[in-house]
Amino acid sequence: MAFEELDDFEQERAVKEWLSNNWLTIAAGIALGIGGLWGYGKWQLAQQEKSYTAANDFVQMEQVLSLGEVAEADKMIAEYTEKFGNNIYAIKARMMAAGELVKKDDMAAAKAQYKAVIDAKPDKAIAEMARLRLARLLVADGDFVNALAQLNLVQSKAYQTIVEEITGDVHLAQGELAKAKDAYQLALNEGEGYSGRQIVEMKLADVKAAE
């Protein structure tokens, strides 16, 4: 007989009997529920505190980098990564450190930072930005094979202007003027609004003059 078919008295008796037979299960469920809520709240609070600490530590790294203290910042980044892993703050700090190292002409250390960013497997946009900057440094070192390998891994259309520009730089360095001219022209065709457009135009003009 379905429960809803019972009259009020029978329903009351049935409920009392069910409660009597299942009170231990109910009590355990309530206890687990309360414990789960308390545990979740505690976990959530711990996560918030961890996020605050991570952000605060990043601000300290940022301040050290702004002073050009790259060696100290690198040590802080290593300690930070050990504590919090390769989160967005660690990746941003490495990108900033690489920029400062380029200013100091320490290209080997800058390349190491960009490689560390790529190895951390950040989101696609950041990874491709790191690859482009690494490619420029590889071109400057004459490591054209690895520079082109990095460029081949950049798939976003938004970066194609820069890819073509750096490809042109590789061909120019190798004395392949026709290929360099084509690459620079492609960069200009793709790069309306590109902040480095004037530089690409100058490179193209120099290649045409050299032909």
Buried (B, 14 or more C-beta within 10 A) or exposed (E): EEEEEBEEEEEEEEEEEEEEEEEEEEEEEEEEEEEEEEEEEEEEEEEEEEEEEBEEBBEEBBEBBEEEBBEEBBEBBEEBBEEBEBBEBBBBBBBBBBBBBBEEEBBEBBBBBBBBBBEBEBEEEBBBBBBBBBBBBBBBEEBBEBBBEBBEEBEEEEBBBBBBBBBBBBBBBEEBBEBBBBBBBBBBEBBEEBEEBEEBEEBBEBBEEEE
